[in-house]
Amino acid sequence: MIIVRLDRVLADRKMSLSELSEKIDISIVNLSNLKTGKVKAIRFSTLEAICEVLSCQPGEILEFEKENET
Amino acid sequence: MNNFNSVRFNRVIKITDVVIKVFKIFFMVLFALTVLAIAIIALMPSDLFVVGGEGIRIGISLHPVIIDSSELVITESLKPLILSALFLGLMYLPFTYLVFRLIGLVIQKTKEKVPFDSMAITHLFKLSYVFLVGGLVLPLINLIALAVIRSNYAGINFSLEYSPHMNMIFTGVLVYILANIFEYGGYLQSEVDATV
C-alpha cells in the first residue's frame, strides 16, 4: 500500500498544513485528507506543487509498504 | 478534454425548471377541478345530458380504440361518456404529475451542482419504473373506461383488447439505460471527489 509521509516532511521543514494549503492553493480539508490517507488518488499537479514548496522529491512524500499477508 | 457549454446547460436547466414548476401547479389544479367535476356531474340527473334532435356526433380516440366522429351518433345521455373521460383524467393526472415531479427532483440536484448524486440516480430509476408500470397499467384503465362507454351506448361496438403503451415502455427502457449510465457517472464522480 502507498503511505503518505506529508506530516513527516512538513515537520522536517517546520511548516504547518495551513501554511502549505495557502502556498499551493489547495483546501486544508483536502490536504488533511491526503495527510491521513483518506484520498484515493493524487494529481501530478498537486504533487508537483507540494514538492516545489517543500523542496523535496515525490518519493519523500509517498512510500510503498508491502501489506502483511496473514 | 471535453467541451462544456455552460451557457446552453444553464439555459436548458432554467427553462426545464420553470416549465416543470408551472406544469406541476397546472396538474394539481386540473386534478382538483376533475374531482370537483366528477362529484357534481355524478349527482346531476342523467336526463340533463341528453342531446335533443338527431343526437350528437362523437369521435373516440382512446388507446387502442379509435372511432371516427362520422361513424358514431349518440342519442342517449352523455353522462357516462363525460364521467368516463373525467375518470381517465383522474387516473392519468397523478401519473403525469409523478413524471414531472421526478424530473423536477433530478433538475434540482443538477442545479445544486451534484447531478450524479445518489438521490438523483434513484429518482431516474424511479422515473423509468413509473414509465414501465404506466405503459402496462394505464391501458387497463383505458379498458375500464371503454367498457363503461360500450355498456352504456348501443351504437358503439368495439372489442376490448389489452394493448400496452409501447411508446411509454420504450421511454421507460430508455430512462432505465440513462439511469445506469448516471450510476456509472456517480461512481466516476466519487473517484474524482477522492482525488486531490
Interface residues (C-beta under 8 A of the other chain):
Chain A: I26 N30 L31 N33 L34 K38 V39 K40 A41 I42 R43 T46
Chain B: E191 A194 T195 V196
